[in-house]
């Protein structure tokens, strides 16, 4: 009987072979074929003023924010794949936790100019959406309104995607001698109606794109993904990007539909001061124009996308001196949301990150004051209330 030792060799390779980008270990099958695996966990404790069920005391909430498994691979010089999962409902503690498909991407990567990814993947948007939670500059990174694929809770009929993902295709690449101009454009399912309800009965697709120019050092990430900071490892950075999403009848209700349009601008600046520290600036502005009638809020099938403007600004400083096993990074952030039909809301956040191993290991302690959390994602014309309250959050992130 012939003994196949390949699985055992692959297991050894899995343990001993590190991978630099977005994966923990690499299994080398031959000169062109390989598979890498990794995992990521984000967990936190939040205490919010008057957040207890009684409404009179501070809440005490432990949460499992994310629990992901990553699998990447290559079967040919030009053919690769990516497969990631997420633990859905892990934070609610009701026993309904389950692992769900997050990404399933077939990748045709030809050269710096033209590449194609298809399957279930991130819809092009502003930097924060492209960072995802694990590569953002702050732990609680999502204070401004979501795009439709992040606002939705399911794919297919009645949904527009989940976790900023949708099913479709992206074309991406970079132009210039140093790849300083980076682009990604794609077409996706977008919001789909059922036979009886919801806008977009004609099954119009969603189109999206992002265009970025690196004025200083060029950001280097897998594909078209981004990061909110590089902790000084990429040198001085100043990148400006614009993005859009559009879908005919992509918002509102069957009786009162509207064309979904999102226009976004983001800026990343990072300055390295040798032997002193790293100063990082993140800024974003979003304009949403779904253009549906206020009457849609009275319809049971309303896909009530945000309409209006928002922005978020963050300034961080990574101290160069290592204390213990990491470095301290104090920061301040301000976010504001201005709906056209609903009440304004804002939030101030100050805190400190303890950076142990870049995006792979960090601890965050921060204070928030505002009404974004209390008013939530409800942008109805009336009945939206919420006080400015204080929250204290301790978060931890680990991935490999």
VENPETA-V584180 format. One record per helix or strand of 2 or more residues. SS is the DSSP state (2 for helix, 1 for strand). FROM is the first residue (numbers start at 1). TO is the last residue. Records with the same first field share a line. If there is no record, write none. Layout:
BEGIN
SS=FROM-TO + FROM-TO
END
This chain:
BEGIN
2=6-16 + 127-131 + 133-135 + 148-151 + 294-298 + 358-360 + 372-375
1=25-28 + 34-48 + 61-76 + 79-88 + 98-109 + 115-122 + 161-162 + 165-175 + 181-188 + 206-214 + 237-252 + 257-273 + 277-288 + 308-319 + 326-339 + 345-355 + 361-370 + 389-399
END
